[in-house]
Amino acid sequence: MKKTIAIWHNFIRLMIRNGSLPGLVCASSLLAVFIFMFAGSDGELCNELKIRVRYALYFSYGLLCVALIYISSTSIAKDIEKRHFHNVCSAPVSRWQVWSGEFLGIVTSGLLVFLSSSLAIAACAIVFASKHSQKNESAQGLDRMLRAYQICLPEEADIDEEVEQKFRRMQAQSLISADTPEFETRRQIREEIRRASQLCEPGAEKIWIVTWNPASAVKNAKFAILKYKFYAQNKRIKVKGVFTVKAKDSSNYWTGEFESYPYVPGEIKIPVSALPDSKKLEISFKGVDAPYLIFPHGAGIALLYDDGGIISNFASMTCAMALNLCAITALAMSCSSLFTQTVAIFVSLVAFLVGISSTFFETVLRDMSYGLHGIGGSAVYALSGFIRAGIFLTQGIAPPPIIERFTDGISLDLIHSFSSWGFGTLSYILAFVAIGIFFLTAKEIDKLQN
């Protein structure tokens, strides 16, 4: 372990001496400041800060990922090709210790760059807020941005599962026409289910079930926030309605009227003391002379409550980003142990691009499953299998969906987040660490030419 730490320490010193680490810190921070200055929103302070901080983090972190891929891909391969690795291994140092020391050094460098760019963004946010024209609004906007809110979404069934279940029932009951293609039947079922789950007819009542923690809600604030968003045919006519929050196991309830334009997200502050002391809340909506309304699936209603400050939320984001940097470094260093510099950089970049585009490729797969079966035959199945294999092999390298949640002021629950993507990323890291160390240990370096 001491040898690994010594290699890690020497790697950091070398990065500082040759100017790589200071240069990367400056480049990432300057890019973050540049994006923060030129991004913009609707002029409201809270929205301006969200957009500017979000895009500054996106661009600076993207630059960091590409830089780490280059450094990791060339670390081992460059040392072998220039025969520096021979000098290191001539000492009583194992190859796995060299690999592990450089791995820790690259990840540490990446974290330092991420923290420096985050500090630059924080400084820009403070200066921007202090110079905002409306001082009262600045104070309120900063107060809102400095808090993290736990978001409670309604319990809604997965549409794809409902489509599959209804399709199987119709098959069993022989209700599917032989002249209608399978993908067309599935598409019609999907539209019916989506319409039924989102539509609120005039005079009807729409109900959502939300799970929340009332004990945590009363710790940091006196108010909870009910967010809503709906669509209507006429965008210019205000819609009136009544929201009610109650629970089956409590007689306490809250009700409130509102008036808002369609397509415009709105929010209502609700005193926590007025809400039922129950973990299961029933949120209902009923329009007052309202037309047909559509509450989008998964985004129509949300209940938020204060769950702590931005410092702890940033610490959670940093932990998630550190795990992602470990995955990127492990992949690139494994490629560096297997291939030459050029090939290692190419393979690592392709894997990274496929990983960050996994959502797009999943959409392509869904469209293919609903719209292309029977058109391409075996070629379509072969292509979908190839895409699935690419997503599976690169799913651990994709950055977690953390930055958008952080800038929206949503509390980052690491335990819940880790259960959804953390185990896959950790398995991805361990697998490529093992691959990189194995091939570096098994490689006959002495037979390689200069």
C-alpha positions in Angstrom: 0.0 0.0 0.0 2.9 2.4 0.8 4.3 1.9 -2.8 0.9 2.6 -4.3 0.6 5.8 -2.2 4.1 6.8 -3.2 3.3 6.4 -6.9 0.1 8.3 -6.4 2.0 11.1 -4.7 4.7 11.2 -7.4 2.0 11.3 -10.2 0.3 14.3 -8.6 3.7 16.1 -8.3 4.5 15.3 -11.9 1.1 16.6 -13.1 1.8 19.9 -11.2 5.4 20.2 -12.4 4.7 19.7 -16.1 1.7 22.2 -15.8 -1.0 19.6 -16.8 -3.0 20.0 -13.5 -2.7 23.8 -13.2 -3.5 24.2 -16.9 -6.6 21.9 -16.6 -7.7 23.8 -13.5 -7.4 27.1 -15.4 -9.1 25.9 -18.6 -12.0 24.3 -16.7 -12.6 27.3 -14.5 -12.3 29.8 -17.4 -14.8 27.7 -19.4 -17.2 27.6 -16.5 -17.0 31.4 -16.0 -17.4 32.0 -19.8 -20.5 29.8 -20.0 -22.0 31.3 -16.9 -21.6 34.8 -18.3 -23.2 34.1 -21.7 -26.0 31.7 -20.6 -29.3 33.3 -19.8 -32.9 32.7 -19.0 -36.1 34.8 -18.5 -34.5 37.5 -16.3 -35.8 36.2 -13.0 -33.0 35.7 -10.6 -33.8 32.1 -9.5 -34.2 30.9 -13.1 -31.1 32.8 -14.2 -29.0 31.2 -11.6 -30.4 27.7 -12.3 -29.6 27.9 -16.1 -26.2 29.6 -15.7 -25.0 27.2 -13.0 -26.4 24.2 -14.9 -24.7 24.9 -18.2 -21.5 26.0 -16.6 -21.3 22.7 -14.7 -22.2 20.7 -17.8 -19.5 22.3 -20.0 -16.7 22.3 -17.4 -17.4 18.7 -16.5 -17.5 17.6 -20.1 -14.1 19.2 -20.7 -12.8 17.4 -17.6 -14.1 14.0 -18.8 -12.4 14.4 -22.2 -9.2 15.6 -20.6 -9.2 12.6 -18.1 -9.9 10.2 -21.0 -6.8 11.5 -22.8 -4.6 11.5 -19.8 -5.7 8.0 -18.7 -5.5 6.5 -22.2 -1.9 7.7 -22.7 -0.6 7.1 -19.1 0.3 3.4 -19.3 0.7 3.2 -23.1 3.0 6.2 -23.2 5.2 4.8 -20.4 5.5 1.5 -22.1 6.3 2.9 -25.5 8.9 5.3 -24.1 10.3 2.5 -21.9 9.6 4.6 -18.7 7.7 1.6 -17.4 10.8 -0.6 -17.5 12.6 1.7 -15.2 9.8 1.7 -12.7 9.3 -2.0 -12.8 13.1 -2.6 -12.3 12.5 -1.5 -8.7 10.7 -3.8 -6.3 7.3 -2.5 -7.4 4.5 -4.7 -8.8 2.8 -3.7 -11.9 -0.6 -3.6 -10.2 0.8 -1.1 -7.7 1.9 1.2 -10.6 -1.5 0.8 -12.2 -3.4 1.6 -8.9 -1.1 4.5 -8.1 -1.7 6.2 -11.4 -5.4 5.4 -11.2 -5.7 7.2 -7.8 -3.6 10.1 -9.1 -5.8 10.7 -12.2 -9.0 10.5 -10.1 -7.6 12.9 -7.5 -6.6 15.3 -10.2 -10.1 15.2 -11.7 -11.7 15.9 -8.3 -9.4 18.9 -7.8 -10.3 20.3 -11.2 -14.1 19.7 -10.5 -13.8 21.5 -7.1 -11.9 24.4 -8.6 -14.5 24.9 -11.4 -17.3 24.6 -8.9 -15.7 27.3 -6.7 -15.4 29.6 -9.8 -19.1 29.0 -10.6 -20.1 29.7 -7.0 -18.2 33.0 -7.1 -19.9 34.0 -10.3 -23.3 33.2 -8.8 -22.6 35.3 -5.8 -21.4 38.3 -7.9 -24.3 37.9 -10.3 -26.9 37.9 -7.5 -25.3 40.8 -5.7 -25.4 42.9 -8.8 -29.0 42.0 -9.7 -31.2 45.1 -10.1 -33.9 44.0 -7.7 -32.3 43.6 -4.4 -35.3 42.1 -2.6 -35.7 39.6 -5.4 -32.0 38.8 -5.1 -32.3 38.0 -1.5 -35.3 35.7 -2.1 -33.6 34.0 -5.0 -30.4 33.4 -3.2 -32.4 32.0 -0.2 -34.2 29.6 -2.5 -31.0 28.5 -4.3 -29.2 27.9 -1.0 -31.7 25.2 0.0 -32.3 21.7 -1.2 -35.8 20.2 -1.5 -36.9 16.6 -1.3 -39.2 16.0 -4.3 -42.1 13.5 -3.9 -43.6 12.4 -7.2 -46.9 10.6 -7.5 -47.1 6.9 -7.7 -47.8 6.3 -11.4 -47.7 2.9 -13.2 -45.0 2.4 -15.9 -46.7 3.0 -19.3 -44.5 0.3 -21.0 -45.5 -2.3 -18.5 -49.2 -1.4 -18.9 -48.9 -1.6 -22.7 -47.4 -5.1 -22.5 -50.0 -6.3 -20.0 -52.9 -5.0 -22.0 -51.4 -6.4 -25.3 -51.1 -9.9 -23.7 -54.7 -9.8 -22.4 -55.9 -8.8 -25.9 -53.9 -11.6 -27.4 -55.3 -14.1 -25.0 -58.9 -12.9 -25.7 -58.3 -12.9 -29.5 -59.1 -9.2 -29.7 -56.2 -8.3 -32.0 -57.0 -8.2 -35.7 -54.8 -10.3 -37.9 -54.6 -7.6 -40.5 -53.2 -5.0 -38.0 -49.4 -5.1 -37.5 -48.2 -5.8 -34.0 -46.4 -2.5 -33.7 -49.5 -0.6 -34.8 -51.6 -2.3 -32.1 -49.0 -1.5 -29.4 -48.8 2.1 -30.5 -52.6 2.4 -30.3 -52.7 0.9 -26.8 -49.9 3.2 -25.7 -51.8 6.3 -26.9 -55.0 5.1 -25.1 -53.2 4.5 -21.8 -51.2 7.7 -21.9 -54.4 9.7 -22.7 -56.3 8.0 -19.9 -53.6 8.6 -17.4 -53.1 12.3 -18.3 -56.5 13.6 -19.2 -58.8 15.5 -16.7 -62.3 16.0 -18.1 -64.4 19.1 -17.3 -66.0 18.7 -13.9 -64.0 15.5 -13.1 -61.6 15.0 -10.2 -58.1 13.8 -10.8 -56.2 12.1 -7.9 -52.6 11.4 -7.3 -51.0 9.3 -4.4 -47.8 10.8 -3.0 -45.4 9.2 -0.4 -43.5 11.7 1.8 -41.8 12.0 5.2 -43.7 14.4 7.5 -41.1 14.1 10.2 -38.4 15.4 7.9 -40.6 18.1 6.4 -41.0 20.0 9.7 -37.3 20.1 10.6 -36.1 22.8 8.2 -39.1 24.8 7.1 -42.8 25.7 7.8 -43.9 25.3 4.2 -44.2 22.6 1.6 -44.4 23.4 -2.1 -47.0 21.9 -4.4 -45.8 22.2 -8.0 -48.1 21.7 -11.0 -48.1 21.9 -14.7 -50.9 21.2 -17.2 -51.9 21.8 -20.8 -55.1 23.0 -22.4 -56.2 23.7 -26.0 -56.3 27.5 -25.4 -53.0 28.8 -23.9 -54.4 32.4 -23.3 -57.3 31.6 -21.0 -56.6 31.2 -17.3 -57.7 28.0 -15.7 -59.3 28.0 -12.2 -59.2 25.0 -9.9 -59.0 23.6 -6.4 -56.3 21.4 -5.0 -57.0 19.3 -1.9 -54.4 17.3 0.1 -55.8 14.7 2.5 -55.0 11.2 3.8 -57.1 8.2 4.5 -55.8 7.7 8.1 -56.1 11.4 9.1 -58.9 13.9 9.5 -56.7 16.8 8.9 -56.6 18.2 5.3 -55.7 21.2 3.2 -57.5 22.8 0.3 -56.7 25.9 -1.8 -57.9 27.6 -4.9 -55.6 28.7 -7.7 -55.7 30.4 -11.1 -53.0 29.9 -13.7 -52.3 29.8 -17.5 -51.7 26.5 -19.2 -48.2 25.5 -20.2 -46.8 27.7 -17.4 -45.4 25.7 -14.4 -46.8 27.0 -11.1 -46.4 26.3 -7.4 -48.4 26.8 -4.2 -46.9 27.1 -0.7 -48.7 25.0 1.8 -48.1 25.2 5.6 -46.7 21.9 6.8 -48.9 22.1 9.9 -52.0 22.1 7.6 -51.0 18.8 6.0 -52.0 15.4 7.3 -49.4 13.7 9.5 -49.4 10.7 7.3 -46.8 9.1 4.9 -49.4 8.6 2.2 -51.0 11.8 0.9 -53.9 12.0 -1.6 -53.6 15.1 -3.8 -56.7 15.8 -5.8 -57.6 18.5 -8.4 -61.0 19.7 -9.6 -61.4 22.4 -12.1 -63.8 25.3 -11.8 -65.5 25.7 -15.2 -62.2 24.3 -16.6 -61.9 22.8 -20.1 -60.2 19.5 -20.9 -56.8 19.5 -19.2 -53.7 17.3 -19.6 -51.4 16.8 -16.6 -48.2 15.2 -18.2 -47.3 11.8 -16.9 -44.5 12.0 -14.3 -44.4 15.8 -14.4 -47.9 17.1 -13.7 -47.7 17.1 -9.9 -44.9 17.1 -7.4 -44.7 17.9 -3.6 -41.5 19.4 -2.3 -40.2 20.1 1.2 -37.0 21.6 2.6 -34.4 18.9 3.2 -31.3 20.8 4.1 -28.7 23.2 2.7 -26.8 23.4 -0.5 -23.5 22.4 1.1 -24.6 18.9 1.9 -26.3 18.7 -1.5 -23.1 19.7 -3.2 -21.2 17.1 -1.2 -23.6 14.4 -2.4 -23.1 15.6 -6.0 -19.3 15.5 -5.6 -19.5 11.9 -4.3 -21.5 10.9 -7.4 -19.2 12.7 -9.8 -16.2 11.0 -8.1 -17.7 7.6 -8.8 -18.2 8.6 -12.4 -14.7 9.9 -12.7 -13.4 6.5 -11.4 -15.5 4.7 -14.1 -14.1 6.9 -16.9 -10.5 6.5 -15.6 -10.8 2.8 -15.2 -12.1 2.3 -18.7 -9.4 4.6 -20.3 -6.6 3.0 -18.3 -7.7 -0.5 -19.2 -7.6 0.5 -22.9 -4.2 2.0 -22.3 -3.0 -1.3 -20.9 -4.4 -3.2 -23.9 -3.6 -0.9 -26.9 -1.3 1.8 -28.1 -1.9 5.4 -27.3 -3.9 6.3 -30.5 -6.1 3.2 -30.3 -6.7 3.6 -26.6 -7.8 7.2 -27.0 -10.2 6.2 -29.9 -11.8 3.3 -28.1 -12.2 5.3 -24.8 -13.8 8.3 -26.6 -16.2 6.1 -28.6 -17.3 4.2 -25.4 -17.7 7.6 -23.6 -19.8 9.0 -26.4 -22.0 5.9 -26.6 -22.4 6.0 -22.8 -23.6 9.6 -22.6 -25.9 9.0 -25.6 -27.5 5.9 -24.0 -30.9 7.7 -23.5 -31.0 8.5 -27.3 -30.2 4.9 -28.2 -32.9 3.6 -25.8 -35.4 5.9 -27.6 -34.2 4.4 -30.9 -34.7 0.9 -29.6 -38.3 1.7 -28.4 -39.1 3.3 -31.8 -37.7 0.2 -33.5 -39.7 -2.1 -31.4 -43.0 -0.2 -32.1 -42.5 0.9 -35.7 -39.9 -1.1 -37.6 -40.7 -4.7 -36.9 -41.6 -6.5 -40.1 -39.8 -3.9 -42.3 -36.2 -4.9 -41.9 -36.6 -8.5 -40.9 -33.5 -10.0 -39.4 -31.4 -6.9 -40.1 -33.6 -4.9 -37.7 -33.2 -7.5 -35.0 -29.5 -7.6 -35.5 -29.2 -3.8 -35.3 -31.3 -3.7 -32.1 -29.1 -6.4 -30.6 -26.0 -4.5 -31.5 -27.4 -1.3 -29.9 -28.4 -3.2 -26.8 -24.9 -4.7 -26.5 -23.3 -1.2 -26.9 -25.6 0.3 -24.2 -24.9 -2.6 -21.8 -21.1 -2.3 -22.2 -21.0 1.4 -21.7 -23.9 2.1 -19.3 -21.5 2.5 -16.3 -19.6 5.3 -17.9 -22.5 7.7 -18.4 -22.6 10.6 -15.9 -25.4 10.2 -13.4 -28.4 12.5 -13.7 -27.1 14.7 -10.9 -26.3 18.1 -12.2 -29.8 19.0 -13.4 -31.3 17.8 -10.0 -28.7 19.8 -8.1 -29.3 23.1 -10.0 -33.1 22.6 -9.6 -32.5 22.6 -5.9 -33.7 18.9 -5.5 -32.2 17.0 -2.6 -29.8 14.3 -3.8 -30.6 11.1 -1.8 -27.4 9.1 -2.3 -28.9 5.9 -0.9 -31.8 6.0 -3.4 -29.6 7.2 -6.2 -26.9 4.5 -5.5 -29.6 1.8 -5.7 -30.6 2.9 -9.1 -27.3 3.5 -10.8 -24.5 3.2 -8.2 -24.2 -0.6 -8.1 -24.0 -0.8 -11.9 -21.3 1.9 -11.9 -19.3 0.3 -9.1 -19.5 -3.1 -10.9 -18.3 -1.3 -14.0 -15.3 0.2 -12.2 -14.3 -3.1 -10.5 -14.5 -5.0 -13.8 -12.3 -2.6 -15.7 -9.8 -2.2 -12.9 -9.5 -6.0 -12.9 -9.1 -6.1 -16.7 -6.5 -3.3 -16.8 -4.4 -4.8 -14.0 -4.7 -8.3 -15.5 -3.5 -7.4 -19.0 -0.8 -5.1 -17.7 0.5 -7.9 -15.5 0.3 -10.5 -18.4 1.8 -8.2 -21.1 5.4 -9.1 -22.1 6.8 -5.6 -22.0 10.4 -6.6 -22.7 9.5 -7.8 -26.2 7.9 -4.5 -27.2 9.9 -2.3 -29.5 10.6 1.4 -28.9 
